[in-house]
Amino acid sequence: MTGFCTTWTILSVTSGDVFVSDSITINLGDSVNFDLSLSSAYPHDAVEVSQATWNANGATPLPGGFSVPTGIGGLVLPAQLTVGVHYYVCTLHSGMKGRIFVVNPNGINQPTFQTNISVYPNPATDLITVKASNNILGLTFIIADQTGRQVMTGKLNDETTSVNISELATGIYLFQVGELSKQTFKVVKK
């Protein structure tokens, strides 16, 4: 996406356990900046969780979901904000949570697929394992560096696929599955 993309800001209040703008609607291709530096007396983070975890006021991170550092925050890029609802919480304060609704601005429905996919271990040194449900077998995966440059590609031919990342430099990578409707996971190579 190019052109009219926007960066939205979510703040934490200077005292207490609340995200300002805890429910926003953005367009596909927009970014979200979490500014958590205002509340030094009450440090916060923001971690994406499943809807079930969010409903239960839990703090278990969603595999491949976004997270921003405690007390600082950070930018969540469009690759991690696919069409749908993204639930997030502060892992340090039970009940401090919010939602990001991502809509497609052109009105064309994106094809979606229900998946159970996990990428582990994370962080990893040599191998990552991708466990995927049957309905996405045969799909292509891409691993990209932080500049968006594709560094590896392959196919999910089995329910469990091992990917050798030993040749990659230490750093953070994005693991994307699918072509039309992508799911993106952050992978840390140590």
N, C-alpha and C positions, 0 to 999 in steps of 0.2 A: 504494500500500500504506500502511496506517496501522495503528497499534496496537502490535504486538510486534516492531518492527524494532530491530536491535541495531547498534551501532558496534563493530567489531573493531579491535584495534590490532596492527600489525606494527612491530617495533623492529629497529634495526640494533645490533649489539653494540658495546660501547665500544672494543674494539680488534679488528682483523681484518676480514675480508670475508664476513660472514654475516648474513642476515636471521634474526631470532628468529621462530619460527612461520612457516617458509618454505613451509608447505603447510597451508592452512586450508580448511574447508568452511563456507560461510555460506548463509543463506536469501536467496532473491530478495527485494529490498527492504531488505536490510541495507547498511550503509556500511562502508568500511575506512579507518582512519586510519593513515597511515605516520608514525611518530615517528622521525625520522632525526637528531634534535638531540643524542642521547647520544654520538655518535661524532665529536666535533669534530676529533680528530686524524686520523680517517679519514673524510672527508666522503663521503656516499652520496646517490644519488637513487634513484628507482624509476620505471621506464618500462615500459609494456605492450608486448610484442613478440608476434610470431606463434610458433606452436609450433615451426616449423622453425628460426627464429632462436634460440629458447630452447634447442632440442636442440643447436645448433651453438655454444652459448656466445657468440652474437653480441649486438649491441646496437642493431640497426636498429629504430626505433620502429614500432609498428603504426599505420597511418593511422587517425586517429580514436580511438586508444587513450588510456588515462589516462597521466598523468605527474605526478610531484610533485617540487618543487624540491630541489636539492642542499643537504644540511646542515640542512634544515628539515623536509621532508616535507609532508604535507597530507592532506586528506580526499578519498576517492574516493566519489562519490555513487552511489546505486542506479541512476540512469539509465545509468551506464557499466559496471554490473556485471550484465549479462544472464545468463540461465541458460547454463551451460557452464563451460569452464575458461578462466581468464584467466592468461596467463603474463607474468611481469615480471622485470626484471633491473636491476642497478645498471650504468649505462653506463660508470662509472669503473673498475669492477673485474670483469674477465672471470671468469665462473663464479659470481658472486654473483647468485643468482636464486631465484625462488619461484613458487608457483601459488596461485590462489584458485579453489576449486571452488564454483560458485553452483548451488544446487538449489532446486527449487520446493517450498516447505513443505506445500502442500495436496495434493500427489500428482497433480495434474492436469498432464499434459504440455503444455508450451507448443508451439504450432506453430512450427516452425523452417524457415528457408530458407537454402540455401547461396548465398552471394553473393560476388561479387567487386565491391567498390564502393570507390571512392576519391574523396576530396574535396580539390581543390587549386586554386590555390596556398594554402598555409596557413602563415603569415598572409596575408591578402588585403586589398586596398583597395576595389576596386569590384565585381569579379566573382569567383565561385567556380565551378569546373567540377566537376560530379558525373558520374563515369564508372561505369556500372552494368551488370551482366550482364543478359541477356534475361529471366531468371526473376523479376526484380523490376520490370520495366517496368510502368508504370501505377500503381505504389504512390504513396501520398502522402508528402511530406516536410514536416517542421515544423522551423522554426528558433525556438529559445526563448532568452531571456536567462538570466542567472545566477539570477534569482528564479523561473524556471520559466514566466514569462509568454511566451506565443506571440507572436512578432513578425513571422513570415512563414510562408506555407504554399504548397505547389505540388505538382505531379505530375511523376514521372519518366517522360516520354513517349518519350524517345529514349535510346540507349545513352550519349550525351553530352549533358548538360543544363547550360546556363549559368544561374546565379542571380545577379541583380543585388543586391548588398548595400551599395551606395553610400549608401543612406539610413540605414543602421544606425549607431548611435553606436560609437565605438571601444570594444572590449571583447572578452570571451570569450562565445561562444554555443554552444549544443548543437544539432547538426543530427541529427534523428532520421528514420529511414526505416522505414516499415511501420506496421501498425496493431496486430495481435495480437502479433507477435514483432518487437520494435523493435531496430534497430541504431543506436547513438548515436556521433557523432563530435564532437570539440571543434573549433570553428572560431574563429580569432582574427581580428578585424576591426581593422586598424590605420588 
